[in-house]
Amino acid sequence: MSGQPPVDWREYRQGPDRRASAPNGPVYRSVDQSRVRMPSLEEARTTVLGFGRFHGWTLAEVAEKEPTYIDWIASTITRDRDLVMRARVIASDLDARGVERRPRVAEA
């Protein structure tokens, strides 16, 4: 049998660290808020969705058809920061224009 002989635990505790590599933990990133650029309203409106029932639609088209979906994107999506920021810009515009948004009633 090849390999190293067993190490006495008392010797192991006092000896050098025998790990093959340095232990790694979770990576924590912080976002420098001074470097985050909010998109313009026009940039936000021309963003095309790549998922969901409005796949292929721009955020402007979605805001006209179903503005509550914009609120859903802004509050639910977590993996696409740019999309969330663009949805929040549009939601702010909808608020400024006084567009009323009621949750859609499920169709039977």
N, C-alpha and C positions, 0 to 999 in steps of 0.2 A: 504494500500500500504506500502510495506516495503522499507527500504533503508534510506539514509540520507536526511535531508531536504535541499533545495536549499541554496547555499552559496551566500551571497551578494558579488558582484564582487569587491567592494572596500575592503572588508575584505580579499578576496582571494588574491588580489595583495600584501597585506602586510603580510599575514600569511605564514606558512611554505609551502614548496613545497609538493603538494598532488599527485604527479604522483605515479603510482603503481610501476614503475621501472625506472632505469636510462635510459635516451635516448641514443640510439646507432646510430652511423653513419657508413659510409662505412669503411671497414677494408683496411688499406694500408699496404702492405708488401714490404719490400725491400730485395733484394737478395744480400747476401755478396759474391761479385765476387771472393774473395780469397778462398772461400769454394767450388766454382763450378768447377767440374772436367770435362775437355773435354774428350770425349771417344776416344779411339784409332781408327785408321782406320779399323782395323779388327773387333772391336766391332760394329762400324757403318755399315760395310758391311754385317754383319750377322743379323742385325735387320730385323725382319719380319713385314711387313705392315699388319694392321688389318682393313683396310678400302679401299674404292675406287676400281678402275678398276684393280689395281695390288694387290688386297687382297691376302695374303698368299705368296707373293713374298718377297725375301730379297731386301734390298736397293742395294746390288751389282747387282742383276739381273735386277732391274729397271734401274740402271745406264748404264748397257750394252744395254738394249732395247730402253729406252727413257730417256736420261739424263736430258732433260728439265723438267721432272716430279720431279727430285731431286731439281731443282731450285724452282719449284712451292711449294714443301713442305717447303723448307727453308724460303720462303718469305710469305707464306700464312697461314700456320697452326699456331694457337695461343694457343691451349689448351694443347699441349703435348711438353713441353720444351725439354725433352730428345730426342724426335724424331727430333725436329728442329735442335738441336745441332749435332746429328748424320748426318742429311742431309747436314748441313753446312760443316762438316768434309769431307764428300764425294765430295761436290761441290768444296772445296778447292783442293782436290786431282785431280779432273777432270781438274781444271784450271792449276795445276802444270804440268799435263801430256799434256796439250794443246788440250784437247778434245773440238772440236767445237760443240756448242749447238745452234741450230736454232729452233725457234718455229715451232711446227708441223702444217702443213697446214690441215685444216678441209677437211675431205673427203666428196664428194658430193653424 
